[in-house]
Amino acid sequence: MSRTRQASHAGSWYTDDSSDLNEQLSSWLRAANITEPACKALIGPHAGYTYSGPTAAWAYIHINPNPLRRVFLFGPSHHFYLRGCALPYSTIYATPIGNLPIDEEIVQELEKTGKFSKLNRGQEEDEHSLEMHLPYIRKAFEGRDVKLVPIMVGEMDNEEDFGRIFAPYFRQSENLFVVSSDFCHWGQRFRYTPYDKNAGEIHQSIERMDREGMELIENHDINGFKNYLDRTKNTICGRNPIILLLSTILCAGISTRTRFVRYAQSEPVKKMTQSSVSYASSVTSS
């Protein structure tokens, strides 16, 4: 029996008008540049499209859909505490510009490992981190069949356990991996206001801190990235999906290069009363 996850954030976080959404995505992709080889994996933001849509385009423009049949999508849980990783409840994920069928065969393979929990309908539809990537995925594969394997990623006791599970899929040329994460959430409303005055303005201090983490991700340095998070407490909401991607890359044992291709902030903060969220897009090529 098919179960459809509705586009629960359409009409609020992004437009639910299919023609408007299609044109928005097209315009952001036209404004982005290809600077790296076609991607095997990407990291992109998941805020409202007004804020993060243009930044995400810089990652999605690097997709060559020709060899690809399947997208593994890793996103964090914002609404409930999750230990380990969780599989989807639904069999179809809807978007205003077309549906994405879940690869039920792969989901069953993952379920047989005994390592995954399962989402319920409410947990699945409340979460925006996976949904905000769905229209971009559907757009990148416009006119083509593609299946989705959405995974909600929480705190992992040992990310290598999951990295080994996903590594065989990462080695296959037909699979693309997408990670959903914003970067620094800065401001009193986030209870996070570090400021290194040696960096200049507050927004420059935020960027310097973000870029330190981005460089560790580019180097596929899991331990360095985890130590960086412990030291800075940087509010990178997709830290666990990022760590899972890095573990998957390392366990796969194939030569890859990761580069961040775009960075932006919702507002250039200059006063302690202001706030901002950072957005970054990366491309991993083999």
ChimeraX attribute file (.defattr): number of C-alpha atoms within 10 A of each C-alpha:
attribute: neighborCount
match mode: 1-to-1
recipient: residues
	/A:1	4
	/A:2	9
	/A:3	11
	/A:4	16
	/A:5	21
	/A:6	17
	/A:7	19
	/A:8	17
	/A:9	18
	/A:10	17
	/A:11	11
	/A:12	10
	/A:13	16
	/A:14	19
	/A:15	18
	/A:16	17
	/A:17	12
	/A:18	14
	/A:19	11
	/A:20	14
	/A:21	20
	/A:22	17
	/A:23	11
	/A:24	18
	/A:25	19
	/A:26	15
	/A:27	13
	/A:28	17
	/A:29	24
	/A:30	13
	/A:31	11
	/A:32	19
	/A:33	14
	/A:34	14
	/A:35	13
	/A:36	18
	/A:37	14
	/A:38	18
	/A:39	24
	/A:40	25
	/A:41	28
	/A:42	27
	/A:43	29
	/A:44	29
	/A:45	29
	/A:46	27
	/A:47	23
	/A:48	16
	/A:49	19
	/A:50	12
	/A:51	19
	/A:52	24
	/A:53	23
	/A:54	22
	/A:55	25
	/A:56	32
	/A:57	25
	/A:58	27
	/A:59	31
	/A:60	28
	/A:61	22
	/A:62	25
	/A:63	20
	/A:64	15
	/A:65	19
	/A:66	9
	/A:67	10
	/A:68	19
	/A:69	17
	/A:70	22
	/A:71	20
	/A:72	19
	/A:73	26
	/A:74	26
	/A:75	29
	/A:76	27
	/A:77	25
	/A:78	15
	/A:79	10
	/A:80	11
	/A:81	10
	/A:82	17
	/A:83	15
	/A:84	18
	/A:85	24
	/A:86	23
	/A:87	20
	/A:88	22
	/A:89	19
	/A:90	21
	/A:91	19
	/A:92	20
	/A:93	22
	/A:94	19
	/A:95	24
	/A:96	21
	/A:97	19
	/A:98	15
	/A:99	19
	/A:100	22
	/A:101	19
	/A:102	23
	/A:103	19
	/A:104	16
	/A:105	10
	/A:106	15
	/A:107	18
	/A:108	11
	/A:109	11
	/A:110	17
	/A:111	15
	/A:112	10
	/A:113	10
	/A:114	8
	/A:115	13
	/A:116	19
	/A:117	15
	/A:118	15
	/A:119	18
	/A:120	13
	/A:121	14
	/A:122	10
	/A:123	16
	/A:124	22
	/A:125	19
	/A:126	15
	/A:127	19
	/A:128	22
	/A:129	24
	/A:130	23
	/A:131	26
	/A:132	27
	/A:133	23
	/A:134	23
	/A:135	23
	/A:136	23
	/A:137	19
	/A:138	22
	/A:139	18
	/A:140	21
	/A:141	17
	/A:142	13
	/A:143	9
	/A:144	12
	/A:145	13
	/A:146	21
	/A:147	20
	/A:148	24
	/A:149	22
	/A:150	24
	/A:151	22
	/A:152	28
	/A:153	25
	/A:154	22
	/A:155	16
	/A:156	17
	/A:157	10
	/A:158	11
	/A:159	19
	/A:160	18
	/A:161	15
	/A:162	21
	/A:163	21
	/A:164	18
	/A:165	17
	/A:166	21
	/A:167	20
	/A:168	13
	/A:169	18
	/A:170	24
	/A:171	18
	/A:172	12
	/A:173	13
	/A:174	15
	/A:175	20
	/A:176	24
	/A:177	21
	/A:178	28
	/A:179	29
	/A:180	28
	/A:181	27
	/A:182	23
	/A:183	29
	/A:184	23
	/A:185	23
	/A:186	24
	/A:187	18
	/A:188	12
	/A:189	12
	/A:190	13
	/A:191	10
	/A:192	15
	/A:193	17
	/A:194	16
	/A:195	17
	/A:196	13
	/A:197	10
	/A:198	9
	/A:199	14
	/A:200	13
	/A:201	15
	/A:202	23
	/A:203	21
	/A:204	18
	/A:205	17
	/A:206	27
	/A:207	19
	/A:208	15
	/A:209	20
	/A:210	21
	/A:211	15
	/A:212	12
	/A:213	23
	/A:214	21
	/A:215	16
	/A:216	16
	/A:217	21
	/A:218	16
	/A:219	15
	/A:220	21
	/A:221	17
	/A:222	19
	/A:223	11
	/A:224	15
	/A:225	22
	/A:226	16
	/A:227	13
	/A:228	16
	/A:229	15
	/A:230	10
	/A:231	9
	/A:232	12
	/A:233	13
	/A:234	21
	/A:235	19
	/A:236	19
	/A:237	21
	/A:238	26
	/A:239	24
	/A:240	25
	/A:241	28
	/A:242	26
	/A:243	24
	/A:244	27
	/A:245	28
	/A:246	23
	/A:247	23
	/A:248	25
	/A:249	23
	/A:250	19
	/A:251	20
	/A:252	20
	/A:253	12
	/A:254	12
	/A:255	9
	/A:256	15
	/A:257	18
	/A:258	23
	/A:259	19
	/A:260	21
	/A:261	18
	/A:262	19
	/A:263	19
	/A:264	17
	/A:265	22
	/A:266	15
	/A:267	13
	/A:268	18
	/A:269	20
	/A:270	13
	/A:271	11
	/A:272	13
	/A:273	10
	/A:274	15
	/A:275	22
	/A:276	18
	/A:277	23
	/A:278	26
	/A:279	28
	/A:280	25
	/A:281	27
	/A:282	29
	/A:283	28
	/A:284	23
	/A:285	17
	/A:286	14
